[in-house]
């Protein structure tokens, strides 16, 4: 059995995806001995990290913990801030704001999710407080507070989660140091050709512009949108999702840090698309995602710059993309990660999470040199389900809109949805219940935040919700709300917490 182990892994492409792959593989695979495995990462020196993935969702903490990273050092090294969720501005309707917080809305009540009881009370009492008042993360964000959740019994002190906002280039560099300290070899240069084995079509080697030939058993394609190996050599095919996610271009630019230092990402909808704002310690990351049929590139650049909160640091960097995924992300001895595997716009900060999931599945289904077909089949099944679940969650943001002020929003309101998403929306609208198609995707509280934030209210509620005594229910909700408010009031401010615990050195 040992004679068939993978002896050499070649990762084509660096950046966030490449080094996120290299780091855990270098941690888990021995470099020496009878089961030794070399890991070589080939990186073009002139290709910068795409700067649209600077915000994350909470599972990034699990990835960092599994690597044994020191959270204080990691946050300092990446100029990081903390993220409690996303504030949505002008989504659904112009002038409206709502918050998608990380965490739930309190404990179940008689085995029913608390949002269902909130819907009952808010329908009967028009002045009943917003559902966001029962989300600890949302109340923290409203007051610019942050401290990590406390260990112990469930309470307002730990009924929330958080992620990070960081400089993706610095994160890639941090993981590069980690991986190279564990024996990963870094080769600088440009891949110009892929050599296939004539007997079975597997990749034998990649050829560099300077004539070098780099052989391997397993190749991980982190070459970005072009998919040098997965598409160029393996012809995996691509599913185009523009009919559901019609934006096809983005502009990214940094601006000076502004105050207050918010513990959340902001997404502001415009007529041709939407704009992100991500506060870091040393700067603010901003960008505009848009449909090129609705606005010219020059007009998009002007729209972005006009809505920056601070002085721009350079000119906007353009990016063209087609939302979708590879039909197969693992073909023969090639596994695609990151942009090489697919792209769903960064509206919910899922890019780094999808890379992380792909790396996790690769570790779970790690092959030997026989590459049993069932391993690739299972990887591809998981890959497809996660991408499609993410696609549906993002498409829901666009579809549940009352805006009709532009061609984009009129199209999105009337577009034919994937059957999976149409069923989810119909279930909530008709019965107040949330359907989840993929447990590794966004969970019930996230769907509820978006449904309610975008103005979707169910026509009826689950019958058992009506059986709870109303006065007891009102008293319970008020107690929980007061506990959250009191807990948040005692927390330090986000900027103060960073200054005290994880302040980075000047860049």
JOLIN-V229126 format. One record per residue. N is the residue number from 1. BURIAL is # if it has 24 or more other ideal C-beta (glycine too) atoms within 12 Angstrom, else .. Layout:
# JOLIN-V229126
<<N;BURIAL> <N;BURIAL>>
This chain:
# JOLIN-V229126
<<1;.> <2;.> <3;.> <4;.> <5;.> <6;#> <7;#> <8;#> <9;#> <10;#> <11;#> <12;#> <13;#> <14;#> <15;#> <16;#> <17;#> <18;#> <19;#> <20;#> <21;#> <22;#> <23;#> <24;#> <25;#> <26;#> <27;#> <28;#> <29;#> <30;.> <31;#> <32;.> <33;.> <34;.> <35;.> <36;.> <37;#> <38;#> <39;#> <40;#> <41;#> <42;#> <43;#> <44;#> <45;.> <46;.> <47;#> <48;.> <49;#> <50;#> <51;#> <52;#> <53;#> <54;#> <55;#> <56;#> <57;#> <58;#> <59;#> <60;#> <61;#> <62;.> <63;#> <64;#> <65;.> <66;.> <67;#> <68;.> <69;#> <70;.> <71;#> <72;.> <73;.> <74;#> <75;#> <76;#> <77;#> <78;#> <79;#> <80;#> <81;#> <82;#> <83;#> <84;#> <85;#> <86;#> <87;#> <88;#> <89;#> <90;#> <91;#> <92;#> <93;.> <94;.> <95;.> <96;.> <97;#> <98;#> <99;#> <100;#> <101;#> <102;#> <103;#> <104;#> <105;#> <106;#> <107;.> <108;.> <109;#> <110;.> <111;.> <112;#> <113;#> <114;#> <115;#> <116;#> <117;#> <118;#> <119;#> <120;#> <121;#> <122;#> <123;.> <124;.> <125;.> <126;.> <127;.> <128;.> <129;.> <130;#> <131;#> <132;#> <133;#> <134;#> <135;#> <136;#> <137;#> <138;#> <139;#> <140;#> <141;#> <142;#> <143;#> <144;#> <145;#> <146;#> <147;#> <148;#> <149;#> <150;.> <151;.> <152;.> <153;.> <154;.> <155;.> <156;#> <157;.> <158;.> <159;#> <160;#> <161;#> <162;#> <163;#> <164;#> <165;#> <166;#> <167;#> <168;#> <169;#> <170;#> <171;#> <172;#> <173;#> <174;#> <175;#> <176;#> <177;.> <178;#> <179;#> <180;#> <181;.> <182;#> <183;#> <184;#> <185;#> <186;#> <187;#> <188;.> <189;#> <190;#> <191;#> <192;.> <193;.> <194;#> <195;.> <196;#> <197;.> <198;.> <199;.> <200;.> <201;.> <202;#> <203;#> <204;#> <205;#> <206;#> <207;#> <208;#> <209;.> <210;.> <211;.> <212;.> <213;.> <214;#> <215;#> <216;#> <217;#> <218;#> <219;#> <220;#> <221;#> <222;#> <223;#> <224;#> <225;#> <226;#> <227;#> <228;#> <229;#> <230;#> <231;#> <232;#> <233;#> <234;#> <235;.> <236;#> <237;.> <238;#> <239;#> <240;.> <241;#> <242;#> <243;.> <244;#> <245;#> <246;#> <247;#> <248;#> <249;#> <250;#> <251;#> <252;#> <253;#> <254;#> <255;#> <256;.> <257;#> <258;#> <259;.> <260;.> <261;#> <262;#> <263;#> <264;#> <265;#> <266;#> <267;#> <268;#> <269;#> <270;#> <271;#> <272;#> <273;#> <274;#> <275;#> <276;#> <277;#> <278;#> <279;#> <280;#> <281;#> <282;#> <283;#> <284;#> <285;#> <286;#> <287;#> <288;#> <289;#> <290;#> <291;#> <292;#> <293;.> <294;#> <295;#> <296;.> <297;#> <298;.> <299;.> <300;#> <301;#> <302;.> <303;#> <304;#> <305;#> <306;.> <307;#> <308;#> <309;#> <310;.> <311;.> <312;#> <313;.> <314;.> <315;.> <316;#> <317;#> <318;#> <319;#> <320;.> <321;#> <322;#> <323;#> <324;#> <325;#> <326;#> <327;#> <328;#> <329;#> <330;#> <331;#> <332;#> <333;#> <334;#> <335;#> <336;#> <337;#> <338;#> <339;#> <340;#> <341;#> <342;#> <343;#> <344;#> <345;#> <346;#> <347;#> <348;#> <349;#> <350;#> <351;#> <352;#> <353;#> <354;#> <355;#> <356;#> <357;#> <358;#> <359;#> <360;#> <361;#> <362;#> <363;#> <364;.> <365;#> <366;#> <367;#> <368;.> <369;#> <370;.> <371;#> <372;.> <373;.> <374;.> <375;#> <376;#> <377;.> <378;.> <379;#> <380;#> <381;.> <382;#> <383;#> <384;#> <385;#> <386;#> <387;#> <388;#> <389;#> <390;#> <391;#> <392;#> <393;#> <394;#> <395;#> <396;#> <397;#> <398;#> <399;#> <400;#> <401;#> <402;.> <403;#> <404;.> <405;.> <406;#> <407;.> <408;#> <409;#> <410;.> <411;#> <412;#> <413;#> <414;.> <415;#> <416;.> <417;#> <418;#> <419;.> <420;#> <421;#> <422;.> <423;.> <424;#> <425;#> <426;.> <427;#> <428;#> <429;#> <430;.> <431;.> <432;#> <433;#> <434;#> <435;#> <436;#> <437;#> <438;#> <439;.> <440;#> <441;#> <442;#> <443;#> <444;#> <445;#> <446;#> <447;#> <448;#> <449;#> <450;#> <451;#> <452;#> <453;#> <454;#> <455;.> <456;#> <457;#> <458;#> <459;.> <460;.> <461;#> <462;#> <463;.> <464;.> <465;#> <466;.> <467;.> <468;#> <469;.> <470;.> <471;.> <472;.> <473;#> <474;.> <475;.> <476;#> <477;#> <478;.> <479;.> <480;#> <481;#> <482;.> <483;#> <484;#> <485;#> <486;.> <487;#> <488;#> <489;.> <490;.> <491;#> <492;.> <493;#> <494;#> <495;#> <496;.> <497;#> <498;#> <499;.> <500;.> <501;.> <502;#> <503;.> <504;#> <505;.> <506;.> <507;.>>
